[in-house]
């Protein structure tokens, strides 16, 4: 399964919450309570985001954290990059060269690099402003699961339309 880390996921939650009120200062405690996350986790996320200049911290009694730039100028890729331990890539060779013994003779390497680039561009194409106003998916996403050795589409879920 291809996934971003929990920390990157929590980072998008924190940043989206902050983007919903970009002129406000947020404390780590308030964000933790609002989002249902541990305070230590939120503090760790905020420190990493601050190191990458995505949030600014204000000290003092009425201090806290605020977005360093408008929500339209911060992408999901920015947040993921700030919180992931390694460069983005779906495989070792699509993230950095030299980590795989067979990368020079691998026949699928360039395709993994192409797929990684597509995913990367998708993350770069979504801003925090987009995250706080989700838009409907243009085409339904078909989920698959293995049944008797073959991939079968999962039954469609109701979309909540009125009947």
C-alpha positions in Angstrom: 0.0 0.0 0.0 1.4 3.4 -0.9 0.9 5.9 1.9 2.3 9.1 3.3 3.5 8.9 6.9 1.1 9.6 9.8 3.1 12.6 10.7 2.7 14.1 7.1 -1.1 13.3 7.4 -1.3 15.0 10.7 0.7 17.9 9.2 -2.0 18.4 6.5 -4.7 18.3 9.2 -2.9 20.9 11.3 -2.1 23.1 8.3 -5.7 22.8 6.9 -7.1 23.8 10.3 -4.8 26.8 10.4 -5.7 27.7 6.8 -9.4 27.8 7.7 -8.6 30.9 9.8 -5.3 32.2 8.4 -5.1 35.4 10.4 -5.4 33.7 13.7 -2.7 32.5 16.0 -3.1 28.8 17.1 -1.6 27.1 20.1 -0.4 23.6 19.9 -2.9 22.7 22.7 -5.9 24.2 20.8 -4.9 22.4 17.6 -4.5 19.1 19.5 -7.9 19.4 21.1 -9.7 20.5 17.9 -8.1 17.8 15.8 -8.2 15.0 18.4 -4.4 14.6 18.2 -1.8 14.3 21.0 -0.3 17.6 22.1 3.2 16.2 21.8 2.5 15.1 18.2 1.1 18.5 17.3 4.1 20.2 18.8 6.5 18.0 16.9 4.6 18.7 13.6 4.6 22.5 14.3 8.3 22.6 15.0 9.1 20.8 11.8 6.7 23.1 9.8 8.4 26.1 11.4 11.9 24.8 10.5 10.7 24.6 6.9 9.2 28.2 7.0 5.6 27.0 6.6 4.4 28.4 9.9 5.7 31.2 12.0 5.8 31.1 15.8 5.0 34.1 18.0 6.3 33.9 21.6 4.6 35.3 24.6 1.3 35.0 26.6 -0.9 35.5 23.5 1.5 33.8 21.2 1.1 30.7 19.0 1.6 29.6 15.4 0.3 31.1 12.2 0.7 30.3 8.5 3.9 31.8 7.1 2.3 32.4 3.7 -1.3 32.6 2.5 -3.1 29.2 2.1 -3.1 29.5 -1.7 0.8 29.6 -1.7 1.4 26.4 0.4 0.9 23.1 -1.3 0.4 19.6 0.1 3.8 18.8 -1.3 5.3 21.5 0.9 3.8 20.0 3.9 4.8 16.4 3.0 8.3 17.5 2.3 8.6 19.2 5.7 7.5 16.1 7.5 8.9 13.1 5.6 12.4 11.9 6.5 13.4 11.2 2.9 12.9 12.7 -0.5 9.6 11.9 -2.2 9.5 8.8 -4.4 7.4 5.7 -4.6 10.5 3.5 -4.9 14.1 3.9 -3.8 15.3 4.7 -7.3 12.6 7.2 -8.0 13.5 9.1 -4.9 17.3 9.1 -5.1 19.9 7.4 -7.3 22.4 5.0 -6.0 20.3 3.3 -3.4 19.6 0.2 -5.4 22.1 -2.4 -6.7 20.1 -3.1 -9.8 18.8 0.3 -10.7 21.0 0.6 -13.9 19.7 -2.7 -15.3 16.1 -2.4 -14.0 13.6 -2.3 -16.9 10.8 -0.7 -14.8 12.9 2.1 -13.2 11.9 4.8 -15.6 8.2 4.0 -15.3 8.4 4.2 -11.5 10.1 7.6 -11.9 7.3 8.7 -14.2 4.6 7.5 -11.8 6.4 9.2 -8.9 6.5 12.5 -10.9 2.8 12.3 -11.6 2.0 11.8 -7.9 4.5 14.6 -7.0 2.8 17.0 -9.4 -0.6 16.1 -8.0 0.6 17.0 -4.5 2.1 20.2 -5.8 -1.2 21.0 -7.5 -3.3 21.0 -4.3 -2.9 24.0 -1.9 -4.1 24.4 1.6 -6.9 26.7 0.2 -8.0 23.6 -1.8 -7.8 21.4 1.2 -10.3 23.5 3.2 -12.8 23.5 0.4 -12.9 20.0 -1.0 -14.4 19.7 -4.5 -16.3 16.6 -5.7 -14.3 14.0 -7.6 -15.0 14.3 -11.3 -14.9 10.6 -11.9 -15.8 8.1 -9.2 -12.8 6.2 -7.6 -13.1 2.5 -8.0 -11.6 0.6 -5.1 -10.4 -2.9 -5.6 -9.8 -5.8 -3.3 -8.6 -9.3 -4.0 -11.2 -12.0 -4.3 -10.2 -15.5 -5.1 -6.9 -14.3 -6.6 -8.3 -11.6 -8.9 -8.9 -8.0 -8.4 -12.7 -7.3 -8.2 -14.3 -3.8 -7.9 -15.8 -3.1 -4.5 -19.5 -2.3 -4.5 -20.2 1.4 -5.0 -20.9 3.4 -1.9 -24.0 5.6 -1.7 -23.1 9.3 -2.3 -25.7 10.7 0.0 -28.1 11.9 -2.7 -31.7 12.5 -1.7 -34.3 10.0 -2.8 
